[in-house]
Amino acid sequence: MPNSEITPEDREALLRNLRLCYWRTLNRLDETMAGIDLTARQFLFLKALEEDGPSNARKLCEVLFVTPADVTGLSSRLERKGYVRRVRSVEDRRRVILEITGPGRKALEQARRLRDRLVDSLISSMPFHDFRQMIDGLGTILRTLSAEPTGRSRGEPHVSAARAGSAAGAA
């Protein structure tokens, strides 16, 4: 679709729908995962550690688009649950590395199953063709955003390059 056909209302609708889908999905994930005592943000934190391996707080801030205070709070709560452990770096004892534990991996797997059921319920009434078009369209937007300089010092959101256009990396 040429940009000249896109109205200001279309632009507003796109941004509003993206924002509302993001926040409502996080809220629904929180509700869905309450039974396993995990929040959506804790799930994303564990997912990042599992996929990227042990990480320091700065890297997690970049990957998850959160503040250092967020990483401190999330890691403290997850450490109390036994899902994450802090380990001193061998190279630099001042540096702390966060890693997922065995119980953390089990909680993550449980959370993934709940997340998958939630996503299935959200898209159940959508024809597959529409679903694929949505994924492709969002992938195009993501690639465009990834290619353009943002002027921000943060890294990319937690979506691996291989999954940038797929639904798997979303939550």
Secondary structure, 3 states (H helix, E strand, C coil): CCHHHCCHHHHHHHHHHHHHHHHHHHHHHHHHHHHHCCCHHHHHHHHHHHHHCCECHHHHHHHHCCCHHHHHHHHHHHHHCCCEEEEECCCCCCCEEEEECHHHHHHHHHHHHHHHHHHHHHHCCCCHHHHHHHHHHHHHHHHHHHHCCCCCCCCCCCCCHHHCCCHHHCC
